[in-house]
Amino acid sequence: MSDALLTSEQVASMLQVKPQTVRDAAWRGKLPCVRLWSGKKKTLLRFKAEDIASLIDSRTVPARDDRGR
């Protein structure tokens, strides 16, 4: 298993959003994550680099030509 696990801060930096936005998206099921364990007040979330790259690729909109198509 060579897939790197990223923190919410690292993912936030990649997506140029706040870490809380990343955590909220993960809890709502909009962003794939690994929930390693739950404590009394916290759950440790990590994100597979491959999943984040796939998400970016799947949300990329191709450029239109000069005629607006």
C-alpha positions as CSV (number, residue, x, y, z in Angstrom):
1,M,0.0,0.0,0.0
2,S,1.7,3.1,-1.2
3,D,-1.1,5.6,-1.3
4,A,-0.2,8.6,0.9
5,L,-2.7,9.8,3.5
6,L,-3.2,13.5,3.7
7,T,-4.5,15.7,6.6
8,S,-7.4,18.0,6.2
9,E,-4.9,20.9,6.2
10,Q,-3.0,19.5,3.3
11,V,-6.1,18.8,1.3
12,A,-7.3,22.3,2.1
13,S,-4.1,23.8,0.8
14,M,-4.4,21.7,-2.4
15,L,-8.0,22.9,-3.0
16,Q,-7.4,26.4,-1.7
17,V,-10.2,26.2,0.9
18,K,-10.2,26.2,4.7
19,P,-9.6,23.0,6.6
20,Q,-13.0,23.2,8.1
21,T,-14.6,23.1,4.6
22,V,-12.7,19.9,4.0
23,R,-13.8,18.3,7.2
24,D,-17.4,19.4,6.6
25,A,-17.4,17.9,3.1
26,A,-16.0,14.7,4.5
27,W,-18.7,14.4,7.2
28,R,-21.4,15.1,4.6
29,G,-20.1,12.3,2.4
30,K,-19.1,14.7,-0.4
31,L,-15.3,14.1,0.0
32,P,-13.9,10.5,0.3
33,C,-12.0,10.1,3.6
34,V,-10.6,7.5,5.9
35,R,-11.9,7.7,9.5
36,L,-9.1,6.1,11.5
37,W,-10.7,6.3,15.0
38,S,-13.1,8.2,17.1
39,G,-12.2,9.6,20.5
40,K,-14.5,11.3,23.0
41,K,-14.5,14.6,21.1
42,K,-12.6,13.9,17.9
43,T,-12.5,11.6,14.9
44,L,-9.2,11.4,13.1
45,L,-9.8,12.0,9.4
46,R,-7.3,11.3,6.6
47,F,-7.6,11.5,2.9
48,K,-6.0,9.4,0.2
49,A,-4.0,11.4,-2.2
50,E,-5.3,9.3,-5.1
51,D,-8.9,10.1,-4.1
52,I,-8.3,13.8,-4.0
53,A,-6.5,13.7,-7.4
54,S,-9.5,11.7,-8.9
55,L,-11.9,14.2,-7.4
56,I,-10.1,17.1,-9.0
57,D,-9.9,15.3,-12.4
58,S,-13.6,14.4,-12.3
59,R,-14.6,18.0,-11.5
60,T,-12.4,19.6,-14.2
61,V,-14.3,21.4,-16.9
62,P,-12.7,21.5,-20.3
63,A,-12.0,24.9,-21.9
64,R,-14.4,26.1,-24.5
65,D,-13.2,27.2,-28.0
66,D,-13.1,30.8,-29.1
67,R,-16.7,30.6,-30.4
68,G,-18.1,29.8,-27.0
69,R,-18.6,26.1,-27.6
